[in-house]
């Protein structure tokens, strides 16, 4: 197992994926939070609480959760890339126990996803402190409260990466797998938020569970108000974390079982 894990780390860092991940994490964290902070959440449409309030800080950080499909894409591309470039057969020949190979992939990419999430969170925090200093306002959250919210975002990023690995292992076709990830986050979840009746499912989907985990209610509240729907009640942060962990467990099981039960081609 140690050799399989070492091999996966070597394989990961022999690609450009870590570089792209660093760029994406900084842009997702500092870029989104920084632009919002400079413009001023209170000047947005609809207006949001300012960064000098706890609610404004929670919204600014929670918005980064809307970009968690990016680490999911990284997980998907990492797995489907082996099938696309026909290197998966060599991998299984080097470590004949497929379960060990797939377990190593899950471990490595959960670490990779957590690193992505921590970098995104740190970038977001630096952006918040920078823009509040430039604008001459006091950040409306203590360092401890901010660290709590950001650590939850980092945890969600690790789980989303595992979701991407599971989708990649199930689908194998890179184009189809990427289409599924983008289609889900850009189409299915937004539809679930606006359709009467179906919007009750949103709290149990990955996006809704992430919003609960990070205490980001602004989006669901705004959609409910604009569409004249009944208020969507999110889960508690603890239950949101449990739902996400369940998704990660299912994705991990799929990533291990699916390749064991079929040929490589």
C-alpha positions as CSV (number, residue, x, y, z in Angstrom):
1,X,0.0,0.0,0.0
2,X,2.9,2.4,0.8
3,X,4.3,1.8,-2.7
4,X,0.9,2.4,-4.3
5,X,0.5,5.7,-2.3
6,X,4.1,6.8,-3.2
7,X,3.4,6.0,-6.8
8,X,0.2,8.0,-6.9
9,X,2.0,11.0,-5.4
10,X,4.8,10.7,-8.0
11,X,2.2,10.4,-10.8
12,X,0.3,13.4,-9.5
13,X,3.3,15.7,-9.3
14,X,4.6,14.6,-12.7
15,X,1.6,16.4,-14.2
16,X,0.6,20.0,-14.3
17,X,-2.5,19.4,-12.2
18,X,-0.9,20.7,-8.9
19,X,0.1,24.0,-10.7
20,X,-3.4,24.4,-12.1
21,X,-4.8,23.6,-8.7
22,X,-2.8,26.3,-7.0
23,X,-3.9,28.9,-9.6
24,X,-7.5,27.8,-9.4
25,X,-7.5,27.8,-5.6
26,X,-6.0,31.3,-5.3
27,X,-8.5,32.7,-7.9
28,X,-11.4,31.0,-6.3
29,X,-10.5,32.2,-2.9
30,X,-8.7,35.6,-3.2
31,X,-10.2,36.5,-6.6
32,X,-13.9,36.1,-5.7
33,X,-13.6,37.3,-2.2
34,X,-11.4,40.2,-3.1
35,X,-13.6,41.5,-5.9
36,X,-16.7,41.3,-3.7
37,X,-14.9,43.0,-0.9
38,X,-13.6,45.9,-3.1
39,X,-17.0,46.4,-4.7
40,X,-18.7,46.2,-1.3
41,X,-21.3,43.6,-0.6
42,X,-23.7,46.4,0.4
43,X,-23.5,47.7,-3.2
44,X,-24.4,44.4,-4.8
45,X,-27.8,43.6,-6.3
46,X,-29.5,42.4,-4.2
47,X,-27.6,44.2,-1.4
48,X,-25.7,42.0,1.1
49,X,-24.5,42.7,4.6
50,X,-21.2,44.5,4.7
51,X,-17.9,42.9,5.6
52,X,-18.0,44.8,8.9
53,X,-20.8,42.4,10.0
54,X,-20.6,38.6,10.9
55,X,-23.3,37.9,8.2
56,X,-21.3,39.8,5.5
57,X,-18.1,37.8,6.3
58,X,-20.1,34.5,6.3
59,X,-21.6,35.3,2.9
60,X,-18.2,36.4,1.4
61,X,-16.6,33.2,2.5
62,X,-19.6,31.0,1.7
63,X,-19.6,32.2,-1.9
64,X,-16.4,30.3,-2.4
65,X,-18.4,27.2,-1.9
66,X,-20.1,27.9,-5.3
67,X,-16.8,27.1,-6.9
68,X,-16.2,23.7,-5.3
69,X,-17.0,22.0,-8.6
70,X,-13.4,22.9,-9.5
71,X,-11.7,20.4,-7.1
72,X,-14.4,17.9,-8.2
73,X,-13.3,18.4,-11.8
74,X,-9.6,17.9,-10.8
75,X,-10.6,14.5,-9.2
76,X,-12.5,13.5,-12.3
77,X,-9.7,14.5,-14.7
78,X,-7.1,12.7,-12.6
79,X,-8.8,9.4,-12.8
80,X,-10.2,9.6,-16.4
81,X,-6.8,10.8,-17.6
82,X,-5.4,7.4,-16.9
83,X,-8.0,5.8,-19.1
84,X,-7.7,8.4,-21.7
85,X,-3.9,8.0,-22.0
86,X,-4.1,4.2,-21.5
87,X,-1.8,4.3,-18.5
88,X,-4.2,2.6,-16.1
89,X,-3.1,-0.9,-17.4
90,X,0.5,-0.1,-16.5
91,X,-0.6,1.0,-13.1
92,X,-2.5,-2.2,-12.4
93,X,0.5,-4.2,-13.7
94,X,2.9,-2.4,-11.3
95,X,0.5,-3.0,-8.4
96,X,-1.7,-6.0,-9.3
97,X,-4.0,-5.5,-6.4
98,X,-6.5,-3.1,-7.9
99,X,-8.1,-2.4,-4.5
100,X,-4.7,-1.1,-3.2
101,X,-4.3,1.1,-6.3
102,X,-7.7,2.6,-5.9
103,X,-7.4,3.0,-2.2
104,X,-4.1,4.9,-2.8
105,X,-5.8,7.1,-5.3
106,X,-8.5,8.0,-2.9
107,X,-6.0,8.8,-0.1
108,X,-3.8,10.9,-2.4
109,X,-6.6,12.9,-3.9
110,X,-8.3,13.5,-0.5
111,X,-5.0,15.0,0.6
112,X,-4.8,16.9,-2.7
113,X,-8.4,18.2,-2.2
114,X,-7.7,19.2,1.4
115,X,-4.6,21.1,0.3
116,X,-6.7,22.8,-2.4
117,X,-9.3,23.8,0.1
118,X,-6.8,25.1,2.6
119,X,-5.1,27.2,0.0
120,X,-8.4,28.5,-1.2
121,X,-9.4,29.3,2.4
122,X,-6.1,31.0,3.2
123,X,-6.4,33.1,0.0
124,X,-9.9,34.1,0.9
125,X,-8.8,35.1,4.4
126,X,-5.9,37.2,3.1
127,X,-8.2,38.9,0.6
128,X,-10.7,39.7,3.4
129,X,-8.1,41.2,5.6
130,X,-6.6,43.1,2.7
131,X,-9.8,44.7,1.4
132,X,-11.0,45.7,4.8
133,X,-7.7,47.3,5.5
134,X,-7.8,49.2,2.1
135,X,-11.4,50.3,2.8
136,X,-10.6,51.3,6.4
137,X,-13.3,49.1,8.0
138,X,-13.0,46.5,10.7
139,X,-13.6,42.8,9.7
140,X,-16.9,41.7,11.3
141,X,-15.6,38.3,12.5
142,X,-13.0,37.2,14.9
143,X,-10.0,35.2,13.7
144,X,-11.4,32.1,15.4
145,X,-14.9,32.4,13.8
146,X,-13.2,33.1,10.4
147,X,-10.9,30.0,10.8
148,X,-14.0,27.9,11.6
149,X,-15.8,28.8,8.5
150,X,-12.8,28.5,6.3
151,X,-11.8,25.1,7.7
152,X,-15.3,23.9,6.8
153,X,-14.8,25.1,3.2
154,X,-11.5,23.3,3.1
155,X,-13.2,20.0,4.3
156,X,-15.8,20.4,1.6
157,X,-13.2,20.8,-1.0
158,X,-11.6,17.5,0.0
159,X,-15.0,15.8,-0.2
160,X,-15.8,17.2,-3.6
161,X,-12.4,15.9,-4.9
162,X,-13.5,12.5,-3.8
163,X,-16.8,12.9,-5.5
164,X,-14.9,13.7,-8.7
165,X,-12.7,10.6,-8.3
166,X,-15.8,8.5,-7.9
167,X,-17.5,9.9,-11.0
168,X,-14.3,9.4,-13.0
169,X,-13.9,5.8,-11.9
170,X,-17.5,5.1,-12.8
171,X,-17.7,6.8,-16.1
172,X,-14.0,6.6,-17.3
173,X,-14.7,8.8,-20.4
174,X,-13.1,12.1,-19.6
175,X,-15.4,14.2,-21.7
176,X,-18.6,12.5,-20.4
177,X,-17.4,12.7,-16.8
178,X,-16.5,16.4,-17.0
179,X,-19.9,17.0,-18.6
180,X,-21.6,15.2,-15.8
181,X,-19.8,17.3,-13.2
182,X,-20.5,20.6,-14.9
183,X,-24.1,19.7,-15.8
184,X,-24.8,18.8,-12.3
185,X,-23.5,21.9,-10.7
186,X,-24.6,24.3,-13.4
187,X,-28.0,22.8,-14.2
188,X,-29.4,20.1,-11.9
189,X,-28.8,21.8,-8.5
190,X,-30.0,25.2,-9.7
191,X,-33.1,23.5,-11.1
192,X,-33.7,21.8,-7.8
193,X,-33.5,25.2,-6.1
194,X,-36.3,26.9,-8.2
195,X,-38.8,24.1,-8.9
196,X,-41.7,24.0,-6.4
197,X,-41.7,20.8,-4.5
198,X,-38.3,19.7,-5.8
199,X,-36.6,22.5,-3.9
200,X,-37.2,20.4,-0.7
201,X,-34.5,18.1,-2.0
202,X,-31.8,20.8,-2.3
203,X,-30.7,20.6,1.4
204,X,-29.7,17.0,0.9
205,X,-27.7,17.6,-2.3
206,X,-24.0,18.3,-2.2
207,X,-24.5,22.1,-2.7
208,X,-27.2,22.3,-0.1
209,X,-25.2,20.3,2.4
210,X,-22.1,22.5,1.7
211,X,-24.3,25.6,2.3
212,X,-25.4,24.1,5.6
213,X,-21.9,23.2,6.6
214,X,-20.6,26.7,5.9
215,X,-23.8,28.4,7.2
216,X,-24.3,30.0,3.8
217,X,-28.0,30.7,3.6
218,X,-27.9,33.8,1.4
219,X,-28.3,32.0,-1.9
220,X,-31.2,29.8,-0.9
221,X,-33.0,32.7,0.9
222,X,-32.6,34.9,-2.2
223,X,-33.9,32.3,-4.6
224,X,-36.8,31.5,-2.4
225,X,-37.7,35.2,-2.2
226,X,-37.3,36.0,-5.9
227,X,-39.3,32.9,-7.0
228,X,-41.9,33.3,-4.3
229,X,-41.2,29.8,-3.1
230,X,-41.5,28.5,0.4
231,X,-38.3,29.1,2.4
232,X,-35.8,26.4,1.9
233,X,-34.6,25.2,5.3
234,X,-31.0,24.0,5.2
235,X,-29.7,21.3,7.5
236,X,-27.6,22.1,10.6
237,X,-23.8,22.4,10.0
238,X,-23.3,19.0,11.7
239,X,-26.0,17.3,9.5
240,X,-24.6,19.0,6.4
241,X,-21.1,17.6,7.2
242,X,-22.7,14.2,7.7
243,X,-24.5,14.3,4.3
244,X,-21.2,15.3,2.6
245,X,-19.3,12.6,4.3
246,X,-21.9,10.1,3.2
247,X,-21.5,11.3,-0.4
248,X,-17.7,10.9,-0.1
249,X,-18.2,7.4,1.3
250,X,-20.5,6.4,-1.6
251,X,-18.1,8.0,-4.1
252,X,-15.1,6.2,-2.6
253,X,-16.9,2.8,-2.6
254,X,-17.9,3.4,-6.3
255,X,-14.3,4.3,-7.1
256,X,-13.0,1.0,-5.6
257,X,-15.8,-1.4,-6.7
258,X,-16.4,-0.3,-10.3
259,X,-12.9,-0.9,-11.6
260,X,-12.7,-4.3,-9.8
261,X,-15.8,-5.5,-11.6
262,X,-15.0,-4.7,-15.2
263,X,-12.2,-4.9,-17.8
264,X,-10.0,-1.9,-18.5
265,X,-11.3,-1.3,-22.0
